[in-house]
Amino acid sequence: MSDGQGHDRTDMAERAELLRCAQRALEGMPTDRLRGTAEQLAGTETIQQVLRPRSERHHQARQ
């Protein structure tokens, strides 16, 4: 097994856990409030970093 494969699996597991946490946190919120929250989050650097592949994050960190 190569390092790349291990990292990919870890990355996918991290994303899946983040999605589960987000789903739990968002359950029961009014739809209009959810939409605003999602729009706010979509603009944050942290969420954008999480959604990018790890290789891109490393590449950008080196620049």
MIDOSE-1310 file (N, C-alpha, C; in nm, 2 decimals, decimal comma, always signed):
residues 63
msdg	+0,09/-0,12/+0,00/+0,00/+0,00/+0,00/+0,09/+0,12/+0,00; +0,06/+0,22/-0,09/+0,14/+0,34/-0,10/+0,09/+0,44/+0,00; +0,18/+0,54/+0,03/+0,14/+0,65/+0,12/+0,02/+0,73/+0,06; +0,02/+0,75/-0,07/-0,09/+0,82/-0,14/-0,22/+0,76/-0,11
qghd	-0,23/+0,63/-0,12/-0,36/+0,56/-0,10/-0,40/+0,58/+0,05; -0,31/+0,57/+0,14/-0,34/+0,58/+0,28/-0,40/+0,72/+0,31; -0,33/+0,82/+0,25/-0,37/+0,96/+0,27/-0,51/+0,98/+0,21; -0,53/+0,92/+0,09/-0,67/+0,94/+0,03/-0,78/+0,88/+0,12
rtdm	-0,75/+0,77/+0,18/-0,85/+0,70/+0,26/-0,88/+0,79/+0,39; -0,77/+0,84/+0,44/-0,78/+0,93/+0,56/-0,86/+1,05/+0,53; -0,83/+1,11/+0,41/-0,90/+1,23/+0,37/-1,05/+1,21/+0,35; -1,08/+1,10/+0,29/-1,22/+1,06/+0,27/-1,29/+1,04/+0,40
aera	-1,22/+0,98/+0,50/-1,28/+0,95/+0,63/-1,30/+1,08/+0,70; -1,21/+1,17/+0,69/-1,22/+1,31/+0,75/-1,34/+1,38/+0,70; -1,35/+1,38/+0,56/-1,47/+1,44/+0,50/-1,60/+1,38/+0,54; -1,60/+1,25/+0,54/-1,73/+1,18/+0,58/-1,77/+1,22/+0,72
ellr	-1,67/+1,23/+0,81/-1,70/+1,27/+0,95/-1,75/+1,41/+0,96; -1,68/+1,50/+0,88/-1,72/+1,64/+0,88/-1,87/+1,65/+0,83; -1,90/+1,58/+0,73/-2,04/+1,58/+0,67/-2,14/+1,53/+0,78; -2,10/+1,42/+0,85/-2,19/+1,37/+0,95/-2,22/+1,47/+1,06
caqr	-2,11/+1,54/+1,10/-2,12/+1,64/+1,21/-2,20/+1,76/+1,16; -2,18/+1,80/+1,04/-2,26/+1,91/+0,98/-2,41/+1,87/+0,97; -2,44/+1,75/+0,93/-2,58/+1,71/+0,92/-2,64/+1,71/+1,05; -2,57/+1,66/+1,16/-2,63/+1,66/+1,29/-2,65/+1,80/+1,34
aleg	-2,56/+1,89/+1,31/-2,57/+2,03/+1,36/-2,68/+2,10/+1,29; -2,71/+2,07/+1,17/-2,80/+2,14/+1,09/-2,95/+2,09/+1,10; -2,96/+1,97/+1,15/-3,10/+1,91/+1,17/-3,18/+2,00/+1,25; -3,30/+2,03/+1,20/-3,40/+2,10/+1,28/-3,39/+2,25/+1,27
mptd	-3,29/+2,30/+1,19/-3,28/+2,45/+1,17/-3,38/+2,48/+1,06; -3,44/+2,60/+1,07/-3,53/+2,65/+0,96/-3,46/+2,66/+0,83; -3,53/+2,63/+0,72/-3,47/+2,62/+0,59/-3,40/+2,76/+0,55; -3,47/+2,87/+0,57/-3,42/+3,00/+0,53/-3,29/+3,03/+0,61
rlrg	-3,28/+2,99/+0,73/-3,16/+3,01/+0,82/-3,05/+2,92/+0,77; -3,09/+2,80/+0,73/-2,99/+2,70/+0,68/-2,93/+2,76/+0,55; -3,01/+2,81/+0,46/-2,95/+2,86/+0,33/-2,85/+2,97/+0,36; -2,88/+3,06/+0,45/-2,79/+3,17/+0,48/-2,66/+3,12/+0,55
taeq	-2,68/+3,02/+0,63/-2,56/+2,96/+0,70/-2,47/+2,89/+0,59; -2,53/+2,82/+0,50/-2,46/+2,75/+0,40/-2,38/+2,85/+0,31; -2,45/+2,96/+0,28/-2,38/+3,06/+0,19/-2,27/+3,12/+0,27; -2,28/+3,15/+0,40/-2,17/+3,20/+0,48/-2,05/+3,10/+0,48
lagt	-2,08/+2,98/+0,51/-1,98/+2,87/+0,52/-1,91/+2,86/+0,38; -1,98/+2,86/+0,27/-1,92/+2,84/+0,14/-1,81/+2,95/+0,11; -1,82/+3,06/+0,18/-1,73/+3,16/+0,15/-1,61/+3,16/+0,25; -1,61/+3,07/+0,35/-1,50/+3,07/+0,44/-1,38/+2,98/+0,39
etiq	-1,26/+3,03/+0,42/-1,14/+2,96/+0,37/-1,13/+2,81/+0,42; -1,17/+2,79/+0,55/-1,17/+2,66/+0,61/-1,25/+2,56/+0,53; -1,37/+2,59/+0,50/-1,46/+2,50/+0,42/-1,40/+2,47/+0,29; -1,35/+2,58/+0,22/-1,29/+2,56/+0,09/-1,17/+2,47/+0,09
qvlr	-1,09/+2,48/+0,20/-0,97/+2,39/+0,21/-1,01/+2,25/+0,24; -1,12/+2,23/+0,31/-1,16/+2,09/+0,34/-1,21/+2,03/+0,21; -1,28/+2,10/+0,13/-1,34/+2,05/+0,01/-1,23/+2,02/-0,10; -1,11/+2,09/-0,09/-1,01/+2,06/-0,19/-0,93/+1,94/-0,16
prse	-0,89/+1,87/-0,26/-0,80/+1,75/-0,24/-0,68/+1,79/-0,16; -0,63/+1,70/-0,08/-0,52/+1,72/+0,01/-0,40/+1,77/-0,07; -0,37/+1,71/-0,19/-0,26/+1,74/-0,27/-0,26/+1,89/-0,31; -0,38/+1,94/-0,34/-0,39/+2,08/-0,38/-0,36/+2,17/-0,25
rhhq	-0,41/+2,13/-0,14/-0,38/+2,21/-0,02/-0,23/+2,21/+0,01; -0,16/+2,10/-0,01/-0,01/+2,10/+0,02/+0,06/+2,19/-0,09; +0,01/+2,18/-0,21/+0,07/+2,26/-0,32/+0,06/+2,41/-0,29; -0,06/+2,45/-0,24/-0,09/+2,59/-0,21/-0,01/+2,64/-0,09
arq	+0,01/+2,55/+0,01/+0,08/+2,59/+0,13/+0,23/+2,62/+0,09; +0,28/+2,55/-0,01/+0,42/+2,57/-0,04/+0,45/+2,70/-0,12; +0,34/+2,75/-0,19/+0,36/+2,87/-0,27/+0,39/+3,00/-0,19
